[in-house]
Amino acid sequence: MTGELASISARAQTATLRGRHSVLDDLNPHSKEGITACLVLSLCNAQPEKRFRFERHGYFVADRRDTRPGKPVLNRTVTLRESWTKGG
């Protein structure tokens, strides 16, 4: 079974909001990453807002609007720290 995994980076394009109407105007338009992934069958009927941890990837929550039976959409809420790769 496949599902969609989404991750949004919080990095802004600029450091200031001078003259902006919305905080959203300052977000990087390329910050959302989505992939289609093979998922275990137990995720097939993931209920909206159900939380999961994927080892070495982070914590995800089933999207409350886009998740459908047999087609889950999981949004990453927290990434996992990779301190072992940075020598610490």
C-alpha positions as CSV (number, residue, x, y, z in Angstrom):
1,M,0.0,0.0,0.0
2,T,1.2,3.5,-0.7
3,G,0.6,6.8,1.1
4,E,1.7,10.4,1.0
5,L,4.3,11.7,3.4
6,A,4.6,15.5,3.7
7,S,7.2,17.7,5.4
8,I,7.3,21.5,5.7
9,S,10.4,23.3,6.6
10,A,10.0,26.4,8.7
11,R,12.8,28.3,7.0
12,A,11.8,31.8,5.8
13,Q,13.0,33.5,2.7
14,T,13.9,36.7,4.5
15,A,14.4,37.7,8.1
16,T,12.0,40.6,8.1
17,L,8.3,41.2,7.6
18,R,8.6,44.9,6.6
19,G,5.6,45.9,4.5
20,R,4.2,42.4,4.5
21,H,0.5,41.6,4.9
22,S,0.9,38.1,6.2
23,V,3.6,35.9,7.8
24,L,2.8,33.4,4.9
25,D,4.3,35.9,2.5
26,D,7.7,35.3,4.0
27,L,7.7,31.5,3.9
28,N,9.8,29.7,1.3
29,P,7.5,28.4,-1.4
30,H,9.7,25.4,-1.9
31,S,9.6,24.3,1.8
32,K,6.9,21.7,1.4
33,E,8.2,18.3,0.4
34,G,5.9,15.4,-0.4
35,I,6.7,11.8,-1.3
36,T,4.7,8.7,-2.1
37,A,5.9,5.9,0.1
38,C,5.2,2.2,0.7
39,L,3.5,1.8,4.0
40,V,2.7,-1.2,6.2
41,L,-0.8,-2.5,6.0
42,S,-1.6,-1.4,9.5
43,L,-1.5,2.3,8.3
44,C,-4.1,1.6,5.6
45,N,-7.0,2.8,7.8
46,A,-5.1,5.5,9.7
47,Q,-7.7,7.7,11.4
48,P,-7.3,11.5,11.0
49,E,-5.1,13.1,13.6
50,K,-3.7,9.7,14.7
51,R,0.0,10.0,15.6
52,F,2.9,7.8,14.5
53,R,6.7,7.6,14.9
54,F,8.7,6.3,12.0
55,E,12.1,5.2,13.1
56,R,14.9,7.5,11.8
57,H,12.4,9.8,10.1
58,G,10.3,11.5,12.8
59,Y,6.9,11.9,14.2
60,F,3.9,12.1,11.8
61,V,0.2,12.8,12.2
62,A,-2.6,11.6,9.8
63,D,-4.0,14.7,8.0
64,R,-7.5,15.5,9.2
65,R,-8.7,16.7,5.8
66,D,-6.8,14.6,3.2
67,T,-6.6,11.2,4.9
68,R,-9.1,8.7,3.3
69,P,-9.6,5.0,4.0
70,G,-6.9,3.2,2.1
71,K,-5.1,6.4,1.2
72,P,-3.5,8.0,4.3
73,V,-1.7,11.4,4.1
74,L,0.8,11.7,6.9
75,N,2.3,15.1,7.9
76,R,5.7,15.2,9.7
77,T,5.4,17.2,12.9
78,V,8.8,16.6,14.4
79,T,12.1,15.5,12.8
80,L,14.5,13.3,14.7
81,R,17.9,14.7,15.7
82,E,20.8,13.1,13.9
83,S,23.5,13.9,16.4
84,W,25.4,10.7,15.6
85,T,26.2,12.0,12.1
86,K,27.6,15.2,13.4
87,G,30.1,13.7,15.8
88,G,28.2,14.3,19.0
